Amino acid sequence: RCDSALWGSVFLRRGICCSRAFARFHKRQRGSNMQPNLNFSRLGENYLFSEVRARTRAFCEAHPGVRVTDLGVGDVTLPLAAPVVRALRAASAEMGRRETFRGYGPAEGYAFLREALAARYARLGARISPEDIFVSDGAKSDLSAILALFSPQNTVLVTSPVYPVYVDTNLVCGRRVQTLAATRENGFLPLPGPDTQADIVYLCSPGNPTGAAYSMDGLAAWVRWALGHGALLVFDAAYEAFIQDKALPRSIYQVEGARECAIEIGSFSKSAGFTGLRCGWAVVPQALRAGGVPLRGLYARWRAVSTNGVAYPVQRAAAAALSCEGRAAVGKNLQVYRKNAQVLAAALEQAGVWYCGGRNSPYLWLEAPRGMGSWALFEHLLHTARISGTPGAGFGAEGEGYFRLSAFGDADAKKRAAARLCLSLGMLANG
Ligand code: PLP
């Protein structure tokens, strides 16, 4: 049994794509018909961030005393806002008193948070009922949980480069995943064409890794296509709080007809610094159907089976982040990240390097100068500027030749790193 577990993990770590060998091996070892989910053998190696860490560590070991600035970080770095901490404390204190203690909460989330989220949608001009909102421990959990609603026969379409979770969660369920190229030519915001065919399409706006954000017209084109083809859109709004341009949509439900064809996934992670607290939500509107079956009821059933909900103090903290005072406090943190993005953008402009993102997103997506590969640029920046970032090739083949920088992190360190970045990229771009 031990050997079997060990070899199973070796198969997975190496991303072995030979599921028959994997199956044969297990059958021989166990003499039973019990088998793991063989779709795991479809996953490639999850090596992007471990490879970035390993190369950075090797550089630091070879250059003792040299400090590398991390411009690749995809995690928030500022502490929780004061109103959020106060709500957490108060709710924890409630849990410590007999009269106010709470046990299991509703699987779909407490009414106070679902109502606060519905009010947030109303402020955006979108009509969403609290009953259509399901509170979760973060967007990643919802991205996995919603897959229980659909047939493994459905074909999935993702734009590429892309947040790899959309691909891997579907591959494990046995679905076919196709890609639609997001390129510099289409502004990294591909639209459906006459030949676009899929059952489920993932859209992320503002996008990770490119930072590009769909316009109202762009999202409306996808909604029209989905309604015309009986397809479903999964709209990931994890970075909507970074949108500054008033004309850009922050929710797909700002587009007419989206409630009949879209699920939206939201998160407090990047908007309110909840990456360590964990809270997000999914909207599955009542009007949404697949093959005539209303999906909201299925999702309510699935949540009741698969989760006992999110901690009460965390939900109180999330509701505090949505309050008037909370929004103002959380906004101050976002402003720090926005300033960091401006500093990085100015460095890229001065170096004469093409980039997008940064204005409505914490990510800047730059083109490696002179046709350089993503990993070659990674090594160049590490050695000449003591900067570590994220090679675009890690987000899919279409990301090759690009590089992601992140605005999360300390403001002073960012300023110092931006000066080195400008020098190093400028040298490359201008020969
Ligand atoms: N969606 C995108 C596009 C992300 O980049 C991330 C995290 O980096 C998530 C979802 C996951 O968010 P959460 O922390 O809410 O699970």
Residues whose N, C-alpha, C, O or C-beta is under 5 A from the ligand:
A	BS01	PLP	G74 G138 A139 K140 S141 Y163 C204 N208 D236 A238 S267 S269 C279 G280
